[in-house]
Amino acid sequence: MRIVVLMGGDSSEREVSLVSGDQIASALADNGHDVIKMDPAADRDGQTELNKTDLHWIGIDYPDFKEIPPHQGTQYLKNILIIKRLKTDIVFNALHGGKGEDGVVQGMLDAAGIRYTGSGRTASTLAMQKDISKEFFRKVNIPTARSAVLDRPGAALKHVKKLPAPLVVKANDQGSTIGLYIVNDHSQVKEAAAKAFGFSSKVLVEEFIPGRELAVTVLKKRVLPIVEIKPKHDLYDYECKYKSGMSEYFCPAEMDLQLTQKIQSLALKAHTVLGCKGYSRVDFLLTKDNQPFILELNTLPGMTPTSLVPKAARAAGINFNELLETIVEEGMKQPYRVI
């Protein structure tokens, strides 16, 4: 098949996406596919540099901005048109954050009639907006931390004051702990929120729940072994997630079968209630008294050398190439999700 790997983009997680995309593209090529890398935020020269060749553009009329109406003249749209012209069988979406994960790119691909891996635009939007996904989780009795939403800078903090300190203050639609701060008392919320508003138009304030960091992968409708993360820092932050040696990983996580099945069941329920497709990663905290609390669901989890989904797959006897092939096969089963 001809597979375009979407990677890079213009979100704060661009660099992570480029690493994921490289890993994915290499493995898919090893699997025998005709693979083209595509950075939706790059121009023709950028695409050629990304692929280290210009051969894939032969016979393709790369459109000029002037040919696209001004209200549609984004680089993303321009590159979606190129994907269509390349007679692509499926897009492997390796974008993280921003337009690639919040439903915008999914909507563009739907409108163009291009199949792609992972969840559709609605599930992607719901998962990216943490305040909304938490409401869905609560409705199906998945435990989640108490929280309050600040919808603008300078918003009143009366609801925040009802939450016990310490508190987690985080950008509502970011990943990789970008725009996330922990404060010890309510007097620090205003300053932390001002920083978080630099990354998002809404800020979520949650009660801080100490516990074990767990990640659960859902692949198709199968729940893979649980990964436990023990970061070198107090917080499983950006450096601990992506710098080799900054975290220890244990898979399967050490816990009894009943607790394992309970957490896996909650992960599958979260995946289902948001309408996710293909695969996802669901993050939990497990308290000392073995109470799990969902943190968030990631519709496009990382595929870097330190990423959690490949670790869970390996523990289930699925190597990286097989994992990607399964994700592609699931994407091919989806009908064209045309608006």
NORKA-V68667 format. One record per backbone hydrogen bond with DSSP energy under -1.0 kcal/mol. NH is the residue of the N-H (numbers start at 1). CO is the residue of the C=O. E is the energy in kcal/mol with one decimal. If there is no record, write none. Layout:
# NORKA-V68667
nh & co & e
NH & CO & E
NH & CO & E
This chain:
# NORKA-V68667
nh & co & e
3 & 34 & -2.7
4 & 90 & -1.6
5 & 36 & -2.6
6 & 92 & -2.1
7 & 38 & -2.3
14 & 11 & -1.4
17 & 13 & -2.2
18 & 14 & -2.2
19 & 15 & -1.5
20 & 16 & -2.6
21 & 17 & -3.2
22 & 18 & -2.0
23 & 19 & -2.1
24 & 20 & -2.6
25 & 21 & -3.0
26 & 22 & -2.2
27 & 23 & -2.0
28 & 24 & -2.7
29 & 25 & -2.1
30 & 26 & -2.0
31 & 27 & -1.5
32 & 29 & -1.7
33 & 28 & -2.1
34 & 1 & -2.4
36 & 3 & -2.3
38 & 5 & -2.7
42 & 39 & -2.1
47 & 43 & -2.2
48 & 44 & -2.3
49 & 45 & -2.3
50 & 46 & -2.2
51 & 47 & -2.0
53 & 48 & -1.4
57 & 54 & -1.6
58 & 55 & -1.4
60 & 57 & -2.6
62 & 60 & -1.3
67 & 64 & -1.9
68 & 65 & -1.9
72 & 69 & -2.2
73 & 70 & -1.1
74 & 72 & -2.5
78 & 74 & -2.1
79 & 75 & -2.1
80 & 76 & -2.0
81 & 77 & -2.0
82 & 78 & -1.3
83 & 79 & -2.2
84 & 80 & -1.9
85 & 81 & -2.0
86 & 82 & -1.8
87 & 84 & -1.4
88 & 83 & -1.1
89 & 2 & -2.1
90 & 2 & -1.3
91 & 115 & -2.2
92 & 4 & -2.8
94 & 6 & -2.2
101 & 98 & -1.3
102 & 98 & -1.6
105 & 99 & -2.5
107 & 103 & -2.2
108 & 104 & -1.9
109 & 105 & -2.7
110 & 106 & -2.4
111 & 107 & -2.4
112 & 108 & -1.8
113 & 110 & -1.2
114 & 109 & -2.6
117 & 91 & -2.1
124 & 120 & -2.2
125 & 121 & -2.2
126 & 122 & -2.5
127 & 123 & -2.5
128 & 124 & -2.0
129 & 125 & -1.8
130 & 128 & -1.2
130 & 172 & -2.3
133 & 129 & -2.5
134 & 130 & -2.1
135 & 131 & -1.0
136 & 132 & -1.7
137 & 133 & -2.4
138 & 134 & -2.4
139 & 135 & -1.8
141 & 138 & -1.7
142 & 137 & -2.7
148 & 205 & -2.4
150 & 203 & -3.2
155 & 152 & -1.7
161 & 157 & -2.1
163 & 160 & -1.9
167 & 183 & -2.5
168 & 206 & -3.0
169 & 181 & -3.5
170 & 204 & -2.7
171 & 179 & -1.7
172 & 202 & -2.4
178 & 175 & -2.1
180 & 177 & -1.2
181 & 169 & -3.0
183 & 167 & -2.5
188 & 185 & -1.7
189 & 186 & -1.3
192 & 188 & -2.0
193 & 189 & -3.1
194 & 190 & -1.9
195 & 191 & -1.5
196 & 192 & -2.4
197 & 193 & -2.4
198 & 195 & -1.4
199 & 196 & -2.1
203 & 150 & -2.5
204 & 170 & -3.0
205 & 148 & -3.0
206 & 168 & -2.8
207 & 146 & -2.1
208 & 166 & -2.2
212 & 286 & -2.7
214 & 284 & -2.6
215 & 227 & -2.3
216 & 282 & -2.8
218 & 280 & -2.5
219 & 222 & -3.3
220 & 278 & -3.8
222 & 219 & -2.8
224 & 217 & -2.7
227 & 215 & -2.6
228 & 250 & -2.6
229 & 213 & -2.5
230 & 248 & -3.0
232 & 246 & -2.9
237 & 235 & -2.2
241 & 237 & -2.1
242 & 238 & -1.9
243 & 239 & -2.4
246 & 243 & -1.9
248 & 230 & -2.3
250 & 228 & -2.4
253 & 226 & -1.7
260 & 256 & -2.4
261 & 257 & -2.7
262 & 258 & -1.8
263 & 259 & -2.4
264 & 260 & -2.5
265 & 261 & -2.3
266 & 262 & -2.0
267 & 263 & -2.1
268 & 264 & -2.3
269 & 265 & -2.1
270 & 266 & -2.3
271 & 267 & -2.4
272 & 268 & -2.2
273 & 269 & -2.8
274 & 270 & -1.5
275 & 272 & -1.2
276 & 271 & -2.4
279 & 277 & -2.2
280 & 218 & -1.8
281 & 298 & -2.1
282 & 216 & -3.3
283 & 296 & -2.6
284 & 214 & -2.6
285 & 293 & -2.4
286 & 212 & -1.9
287 & 291 & -2.2
290 & 287 & -2.0
293 & 285 & -2.7
294 & 143 & -3.1
295 & 283 & -3.4
298 & 281 & -3.2
307 & 304 & -1.7
312 & 308 & -2.4
313 & 309 & -2.5
314 & 310 & -2.4
315 & 311 & -1.9
316 & 312 & -1.0
317 & 314 & -1.8
318 & 313 & -3.0
323 & 319 & -2.5
324 & 320 & -2.3
325 & 321 & -2.0
326 & 322 & -2.2
327 & 323 & -2.0
328 & 324 & -2.5
329 & 325 & -2.6
330 & 326 & -2.2
331 & 327 & -1.9
332 & 328 & -2.3
333 & 329 & -1.0
338 & 336 & -1.5
